[in-house]
Amino acid sequence: MDRVKKQEKIVEMFDEIAETYDLANRVLSFGIDVQWRKKGCDLAYEILGKERISRIADVATGTGDLLLHWRDRARRKGIEVEEFVGIDPSRGMLEVARKKVDFARFIEGKAQELPLEDESTEIISISYGIRNVVDRVEALEEFHRALKPGGIVVILEFTKRERGNFAAPLVDLYMKRILPAVGGLVSKNYAAYRYLPDSIEEFLTTEMLSRELERSGLALRYVKPFSMGISTLFVAQKA
């Protein structure tokens, strides 16, 4: 399968599970991902150090979950954000997002072809979406292009575990057996949740994604794995 068809197939899959996506995520993560979304938002605000932000863009926004955290954490810190933008190639996901998030502007678009002007955005985030971007390096270069100098990228992603992790057998049982079964039951789409563990196995380690970020001109400010190394939070900054 060529890269274009592979990307189209992934987008179609997310169209199909859009209506049940939020419920499945909460069940499968036990809600733990929420704390790390908040952590990513807080770190970005602290590093940026501004009381007024012109634009935050959430890429592969899905149903807009992370945009809610960007808004709520800004309010807690007394930060004014002029514009929130959600970008996703899946029309199904955007339909759900528009019903749920009434304060953001949503655009159908790809991470590797961002519908954003050069140096126009102060924060770009992507949560559990970068592994679904076939042309990942192009996407990171796009983040760099669209960010203002000093702008922040926040990435939350499932990462491939290093060998020798003592928890690996338990994690593998959950990811390869429990997750597809429960996700398939909730969404009525087993194939979509079979894709998740397969996509993680094909993805990078934390160290490899860190190097890709730095090669794209984004200096790492924070990297931390959590949940026994299943997921990692990356915060990087454009010089």
N, C-alpha and C positions, 0 to 999 in steps of 0.2 A: 504494500500500500504506500503510495507516495505521500509526501508531507501535507499537501493541500487536502487530499481526501481523508487522511488521518485526523487533521484538525476539524474538518467538517463532521466527521463521525463523532468526535468528542462533543462538539456543540449540540448535535442532534440528541445525544444521550442526556445532556443536561436539560434540554427542552422537555424531554419525557418525564423527568423526575422533579421538575420545578415545584409542583404543588405540594409535594411531601418532603421537600429537601430540608426545611428547617426542623421539622419534627424528627426526621431521621438523624440529623446532626446532633440534636440535643440528647437523643437516646443513646447514640453510639459513643459520644464523648463523655457522657455522664455530666455534661455541663462544664467540664474542666477547661475547654477551649475559651469560654467566656472570660475567665480571669486573665488568660494570656492575650486576648484581644485588648482588654483594658490596659494591660501592662505595655503593649506595643504603642497604644495611643499616648499614654502618659510619658513614656520615654521620648517619643517624637516631640511632644510639646515642650518637654524640659530641655532637650537638646537645641531645638529651634529658638526657644527663649523669647517668643514674641507674644504680645497681648492682642494683636490683630493679625489675622491670616487671610490672605486674599482667596486662596482656593485649596481644597483638599480633594484629591481624586482617588476613588477606590476602584481599582482595576479588577476584572473578573469578579465584579461585585456580587454576582448571584442574586439573592433576594434582598440585598442591601443591609444585612446584619451589621457589618462593621461600620457603616455610616452612622448607625444609631449610637454606637460607642464613641465615634469621633465627636458627635454632637454633645452627648452627655458628659464626656470627660472634659470637653472645652468649657461647658457651663460650670462644672465644678471648680475649674481653675480660673474662671473669669476671663476666658479667652473668646474674642469675637472672631467668628469665621464667616467671611462674606459669601462664599459659595461652596457647596458640596456637590460633587459630580460622581455619578456611578457609571461605570463603563463595563459592558459585557457583550460578547457575541451571541448570547442565547436570548432570543426574543421571549421564550417562555419564562426564563428567570426574571427578565426585566418587567414582564407583566405583573409578576408577583411583587417585585420590588416597588413598583409605582403605587400599588395598593397599600403597602406597608410603610413606606417612607415618603412623607408629603413635603419635605423641606429640601429635597435634592433634585438636581437635574440629571436625567438618565439618558445615556447615549448608547446605541448599539455600535460596538466597535471592538477591535482586537488589541491585545497588549502589544503586539509587534507593529501595530499601525495606529498609535494613539491619536484620537481626534482632539489633540491639544496643541496649542501654539508653543513655539520654542520658548523656554525659560518663563513659563506662565504659571507654574504651580509650585506651591511650597511643600506639600506633602503628597506622596503617592503611596498607596498601600495595595497589597494583594494578599489575601488570606486563602490558603489552601487552593491556589489557582495556578501558581507558576509551573507546577509539574505538568499541567494540562496544556501549556503553551508549547507547541512543537518547535517553534523557532525562538527558543528561550533567550539566546544571546542577543538576538535582535530586539526582544522585548526589554532587556536590561539597558540596551543602548537607547531605546526610546524613552525609558524612564529618565535617563541622564539628560537627554535632549529637552524633555518637557519641564524638568525641574529648574527652578531658579537657583542661582549660586547659593550654596548653604542649605539647599532643600534636602528633605529627608525621604528615604524609602523605608517602608516597613513591610517585611515579608514574614508571614506565618506559613509554615509548610511541613507536611509529612516528609521526613528525610530517611534515606536508607541507612540502616544501622551498621556501625563498624563491627567487624567480627570480634568475637570474644566477649561480647556483652552478656553478663550473667543472666539477664532477664530475657534474652532472645527467645528461648523456647516458649515462655508464657506469652510474650508479645506476638510471636508467630501464630500461636493457637488462636489468639483473639483476632488478629488481622486476616488470617486465611480461612478461619472456620466460622467464628462467631459473628464477625462484622458482616460478611456477605449474607449470612442467614437472616440476621436481624434487619439489616438494611433492605434486603429483598422483601422481607415480610411487610415492613412499613411502607415501602415505596411501590410494592407490586412489580418491581423491576430488578430481578436477581442479577442480571448481566451488568447493570450499572454498578452495583456494589461488589461484584467480582472484579470489575475494572480497578477499583481503588487499591487493593493490595498489590495487584499486578503493576499498576502505575508507580507505586512506591518502590518496588523491586527494580524497576527500570530507571528510577530517578537517581539523583546524585547524593553523595554523602554531604554532611554539613560543611566539611572542609572544601569540597569541590565547588559547592555553590558560593562559598565565601570567596574563593579565588575568582570565580566568574564575576562577582559583584565588583571586586577591586579592579579587574581588567577592564570593566566598563566605566571606570572613573568614579566609582562609589566607595568611599572609605568606610570600613566597618567601624561602628561605634558600640555595638552590642550584639553578641551572639550567645544564645543559651538554649540547649536542648531541655525538654521536659517530658513528663509522662513516660519515663523509662526510655527516653531517646526516640520515641515515635515521632515527635514533632519538635520543630526548632523555630525560635524567634530570631530574626535578623533585623537589625536597624543599621542603615548605612546613610552616609551624607555626601552630597555633591560638593566638591571643593569650590 
